Amino acid sequence: MSIDDSPASGAPSRRPELLGAAEYRRLRRRINKLLNEVGVPEPWDIREFIQRLAGYRGRPIELLAAEIPPDGPDALWVPTENVDVILYDSALREGDLHWEQVLAHEAAHILLCHRGDEDAVLARGPLDEQLREVIIRHAGEGAAGDQVLHRETYSFHQETEAEVGASLIWKAAGRRLIEPERHLHGEDLASVDALAAIMGRTRA
């Protein structure tokens, strides 16, 4: 299936503020090219998409639910020697849109080959011990080092790229965008639209 690079119908046209117009267009083209190469399943299934991504990269990807501590991330990417593990919070309900959005976000990081940011890793410091135990329990003893990737290990730029990627994955999947009823005005409305441009509003 060929991916359409035009803005999604009903989606806000405002680009993420971190990205200049030319950079945003280049990022969209890069992600859509990758999505064309990976292939988006019809009918849409997030697990099938992630398995196609694994085949494209030549490395298995395992999705595992885990009891992540309340102050931890919704999900994290744990690259081990032979497999990439996506641990997601078992409190998320499988099949819900938020669960899919979380997986799409992690898939976007993998699709874009993000490797974390050294300054962010240093600023984070050692892994929270509870989180470390969860990672070891699900991904093995050797998996709880600096290679663990989640929101506190990426640069803000990488996080923005992943949000754009997740939004384009949604669009390629044919999710129907919702045009919400507007209750805000002025700066509040502009702020919400800027966030929506990154996150996308979707429903099944």
Salt bridges, closest charged atoms under 4 A:
ASP5 OD1 - ARG28 NE 3.73
GLU17 OE2 - ARG14 NH1 3.73
GLU23 OE2 - HIS157 NE2 3.11
GLU37 OE2 - LYS33 NZ 2.61
GLU48 OE2 - ARG52 NE 3.15
ASP74 OD2 - HIS98 NE2 3.46
ASP84 OD2 - ARG57 NH1 2.62
ASP84 OD2 - ARG59 NE 3.10
GLU94 OE2 - ARG47 NE 3.10
ASP96 OD2 - ARG93 NE 2.94
GLU100 OE2 - ARG175 NH2 3.17
ASP146 OD1 - ARG124 NH2 3.96
GLU159 OE1 - HIS105 NE2 3.38
GLU159 OE2 - HIS109 NE2 2.82
GLU161 OE1 - HIS114 NE2 2.77
GLU161 OE2 - HIS157 NE2 3.51
GLU163 OE2 - HIS105 ND1 3.15
GLU179 OE2 - ARG182 NH1 3.69
GLU181 OE2 - HIS183 NE2 3.90
ASP193 OD1 - ARG182 NH2 2.60
